[in-house]
Amino acid sequence: MRFSTKFNASFLALFLLAAFAFAADYTQFDDLDKLKQFVKADRLVIVGFFDSEKSEQYTVLKEVADSVPEGFAKEFFFSYTFDKQSIAHYNVSTPTILVFTPSYPHVERYTGKFEIGEITLFIRTCTLPLYDDYDMSNYAKYLNRDLPMAYYIYSTAEEKEQHKEFFIKEAIKHRGVVSFVSMNGTKFDKFAENNFHQINFPSFAILKGSKRYPYVGELSPKLISSFVEDVLNGSAKSIVRSEPESISKKDEDGILVLVGKNFEKVTTDVNYDVFVNICAPSIPHCKEFDLVWAKLAEYMKQSQRFIFAKMDGTRNDIPESSTFELDSIPTLVLYKAESSEVIRYTEKDKSLKNLWIFLKKNSAFGDQDMFDLDESESTDESSESTSEVVEAETETADSKTTESHDEL
């Protein structure tokens, strides 16, 4: 089983905040019969098989158990055994970690390095079924895993069951790398159409970061399996969603509205410094930031060598050739004139003053076309409105993903 080491950093940080930790039970079993009963619990049971307490790996698993916050402590049972009969019964060598789950496949073997972060991620992966129906009750758990999502979209109960066995095998094969789910296309038809341009079911598609890969062709196990591999190795081509190019014009604030179809053409024009705000218009902190963006554009309207632009990231995609992931909302990117260098604004503070400093430092024409910022303007109400933007930064990835999932 391959295993991805990419995970939600905030989740791991939560696990490792020792100051707030509440040690989960870490129980020793020296009797096989008791252990066999213990692993039948209706929650995750993590069992370490070791030679002795002197084992370095024993200590690592203990540290994982000790670092579980109180809110999670009752969701997991940690245990260990040195019992040779138990080790032989489960056909493992030492050191080994097995995770017993209430759902299929019921037991999963950890094959990664004995490191706290990787073991924590593996346990987190095991908290969800291999293959499940995706809906309002579980979508947040899947999104927080930061893994590509593979959707089998059906319209009838018969279609739902038709390829279930195959997708379970694929889920086992790609455990910890891709999350496989089924989804009711009749209920979530807008999601399928808006994200993958799919209106006929059954269908299959993969969402990998901000890139979308709809499968086209016969729904055969061999072809779908090959398609999954192509997406993972980067050889598959994603689609670029786009609103009609006819809406791409300057708004009342002089900001150019971009769409997926003309994003690359505008941003690669070496005659201009192009500063782009990729946003989600319906999200409150994006609306707040629009005031700052409009004020910055107003200051720069005297220059003929700057283009201020914005694009709705919930309806349009950045080009596949982009060197950055759309992993937060708003995302601010400067395409530098003359060189077309791509410079992302990464500061949490999106005040008028900070954006001004960023432009002056990084744009090609900043030294010639940018005059000093009026300090009274840099602290006006539009600047103060960024407080909500800054506070919301820790949730921007979730907000963006929720937007992209429409009714989900």
Secondary structure as UniProt FT lines:
FT   HELIX           9..16
FT   HELIX           18..20
FT   STRAND          26..28
FT   HELIX           32..38
FT   TURN            39..40
FT   STRAND          44..49
FT   TURN            53..54
FT   HELIX           56..66
FT   HELIX           70..73
FT   TURN            74..75
FT   STRAND          76..81
FT   HELIX           84..89
FT   TURN            90..91
FT   STRAND          96..100
FT   TURN            104..105
FT   STRAND          107..110
FT   HELIX           116..126
FT   STRAND          131..133
FT   TURN            136..138
FT   HELIX           139..143
FT   TURN            144..146
FT   STRAND          149..154
FT   HELIX           157..162
FT   HELIX           164..173
FT   TURN            174..177
FT   STRAND          179..184
FT   TURN            185..188
FT   HELIX           189..196
FT   STRAND          203..208
FT   TURN            209..210
FT   STRAND          211..214
FT   HELIX           221..233
FT   HELIX           245..247
FT   TURN            252..253
FT   STRAND          256..258
FT   TURN            260..262
FT   HELIX           263..267
FT   TURN            270..271
FT   STRAND          273..279
FT   TURN            281..282
FT   HELIX           284..299
FT   TURN            300..302
FT   STRAND          306..312
FT   TURN            313..315
FT   TURN            320..321
FT   STRAND          331..335
FT   TURN            337..339
FT   STRAND          342..345
FT   HELIX           352..362
FT   HELIX           366..369
FT   HELIX           375..378
FT   HELIX           381..384
FT   HELIX           386..392
FT   HELIX           393..395
FT   HELIX           396..404
FT   TURN            405..407
//
